[in-house]
Amino acid sequence: MIEGFEFIDGDRTFTCSVGKAAAVGNEAWWWFTVSTDDRQRYAPFRATARDTQKAIRARIVAYYDE
C-alpha cells in the first residue's frame, strides 16, 4: 500500500493519508484535507494494495469537486 502524499490541483493543496476508520471496523481508508477548506477532513473510499498516486489523485479531485 502506498504512503500518504500531497499534491496541488489549481490553487488547492490536497494532503492525503491512509488511516483507520473505527466506525467501519478499523479498515484502512484514504483521508484527505484541502488547503482551501480548514473545516473538514474527508474519507471517501477504502485504501487497497492496488492504489496508485495517480488514481487516488483523480478520485479525490473528482470527489471534492462534486
C-alpha positions as CSV (number, residue, x, y, z in Angstrom):
1,M,0.0,0.0,0.0
2,I,1.3,3.5,-0.9
3,E,2.1,6.0,1.8
4,G,0.5,9.4,2.3
5,F,1.3,12.2,-0.2
6,E,0.5,15.8,-1.0
7,F,-0.4,17.3,-4.4
8,I,-1.5,20.6,-5.9
9,D,-4.6,21.0,-8.1
10,G,-5.2,24.5,-9.3
11,D,-5.0,26.8,-6.2
12,R,-5.6,23.9,-3.8
13,T,-3.2,21.6,-1.9
14,F,-4.5,18.2,-1.0
15,T,-2.9,16.3,1.8
16,C,-3.7,12.6,1.7
17,S,-3.0,9.7,4.1
18,V,-4.3,6.3,4.9
19,G,-5.9,5.9,8.3
20,K,-8.2,3.6,10.1
21,A,-11.9,4.3,10.4
22,A,-13.2,2.9,13.7
23,A,-16.8,3.3,12.7
24,V,-16.4,0.8,9.9
25,G,-14.4,-2.0,11.5
26,N,-11.0,-0.4,11.6
27,E,-10.5,-0.8,7.8
28,A,-8.0,1.4,6.0
29,W,-9.5,4.5,4.2
30,W,-8.0,7.3,2.3
31,W,-8.3,10.5,4.3
32,F,-7.6,14.0,2.9
33,T,-7.7,17.6,3.7
34,V,-7.8,20.6,1.4
35,S,-5.9,23.8,1.9
36,T,-8.9,25.9,1.0
37,D,-11.2,24.1,3.4
38,D,-10.0,24.1,7.0
39,R,-13.2,22.9,8.5
40,Q,-13.3,19.3,7.2
41,R,-11.4,16.1,6.8
42,Y,-12.7,13.6,4.2
43,A,-12.5,9.8,4.0
44,P,-14.4,9.0,0.7
45,F,-13.1,5.5,-0.1
46,R,-11.2,2.4,1.2
47,A,-7.5,2.0,0.6
48,T,-6.3,-1.0,-1.3
49,A,-2.9,-2.6,-2.1
50,R,-3.5,-1.7,-5.8
51,D,-3.9,2.0,-5.3
52,T,-1.5,4.4,-7.1
53,Q,-0.9,8.1,-6.5
54,K,-2.3,8.9,-9.9
55,A,-5.5,7.0,-9.4
56,I,-6.0,8.4,-5.8
57,R,-5.4,12.0,-7.0
58,A,-8.0,11.6,-9.8
59,R,-10.6,10.1,-7.4
60,I,-10.0,12.7,-4.7
61,V,-10.3,15.7,-7.0
62,A,-13.4,14.3,-8.7
63,Y,-15.0,13.6,-5.2
64,Y,-14.1,17.0,-3.9
65,D,-15.3,18.9,-7.0
66,E,-18.7,17.2,-6.8
